[in-house]
Amino acid sequence: MDSFDESIGFATAQTHRMMFRAFTSYLKSFDITPEQWTVIKRLYTYGDLTQKQLVTASEKDKATLTRIIDLLERKTFIKKTQNDEDKRSHYICLTKHGIQLYKTVQPGTEQFYKDLVEEISTTDLAVYVDTLKKLQQACRYYID
């Protein structure tokens, strides 16, 4: 091992980029991006959310999420409804079209990730996931 920053940081980033590109290619036939899929999946999982709640659930910044919401709204996958408790905010809701998209795409995404790890033993995969969680926890120390 030459250095930790090259062995851990670079390998992790490179793996993430490759997985992201592969997942982007998979989603291309559905005319959505991984970022858009994240929002659709969170709305399907949690139900209608305010934009502030969706920022937290999707781990996107407000500006990025605003762009994603605008795109998904133009594609008729989501709609905004008035928040009766706070007239300044809206709920972001999946439309019937968005629910149908989720139900069409979800099984394939599960298979996509199963295919990626099919050559990795369950033990190795468990160790990998555990190690990633430990690295995430260690990173929290450095994040303000």
N, C-alpha and C positions, 0 to 999 in steps of 0.2 A: 504494500500500500504506500503510494508516494506521499499523499497528504489527505487528511480527512475531507477538506473542502472539495477536492477533486473526486475522491472515491464515493463519498456520501452525497454531497450536494449535486455534483454533476450527474451522477448516475440516476438520482431521483428525478432531477429536472428532465433529463433525456428520456427516461421512461414515461414520465407524465406527458411530455410533448408527443411521443410516439402513440401513446394510448389515446390522447386527445385527437390526433389526426385520424387514427383508425375509427374512433367513434364518430367523428365529423363525417367521414366517408359513409359510415353506416346510416347516419341520419339524413344524408343528402337526398335520398329518394323520398323522404317524407317532407322535404322542403323546410326543415328546421335545423337549428344549430344546437350543439350541446348546451349552450347558455339558455336558449329558449326551452329546451327539454327540461332543464332544471326547474324553471319557473312552472311549466305545465305539471311536472311531477309533484312539486310542492303544493300547488293548488289542488291537485287531485287528492293528495294525501291529507292535507290539513283543512280543505274546504276554502271558502271565501276568506280572503285576508286583506287587510289594509296594505297600502304600499309600504308603510313602515314595518309592519309585521313580515311582509314578503322580503324586505331587505335582509332581515335577520334570518328568516327561514332558508333563503337561497344563498346567503353569504355573498351577496353582490352589493356594490356601492350604489347609492341612490341614483346617480347619473346613468350608470350602466343599466340598472333595472328600469329606469324610465324609458330608455331606448328599446329595451326588450319588450316592455309592455306595449309601447306604440306599435312595434312590428307585429306582435301577436294579436293585437286588436285589429290591425289592418287585414291580417289573415283570417279574422273572425274566429280565433281559437279562444279568446277571452273577451270580456266586456267589463266596464266599470259601472258600478251601481252606487248611488248615494248612501253614505253612512248616516243613518238617521240620528245617531248619538252625537256625531260631530260633523256638521255640515261642511266643514273645510276639507274633509277627507272622503275617499271613495273606497269601496271594497273592490278588489279584483276577483273576478269570478270566471270559471271555465264556462264556455258555451257548450251546447250539445255537440257542436263540431269539435271543440277542444277535448271533451270527454271521449268522443269516438276516436280521436287521434291518440289519446293516451292508451286506450284499450287496444289499439292496433299496434302501437310502437312498443309498449311495455314488454310483452313476451319476447320480442326480438332483442331488446336490450339485455334482458336476463340471460338469454342464450349467448349473446355477444360476449358478455363477461365470463360465462362458463367456458366458452371456447378458448378465451385468452388464457385461462388457468388450467386447462385440462391436462397439461403435461407437468403440472406442479402438484406434488403430494399435498394432501390435506394438512399434514404436519408442517411442511415447509411453508405453506400458505398461512397457517395460524401463527407461526413464528414471525413471518414477514409482517402481518397485520399488527401483531403485538409490538413489534419493533417500531413500526410507523407511529403507533399511538404514543410510545415512549418518546420518540423524536418530537412529535407534536407538543407533548407536555413540556419537554425541555425548551422548545421554542417560545412557549408562552412567557417564560421568564424574561425574554428579551423584547417582547412586544409591549409597548406602552399601553 
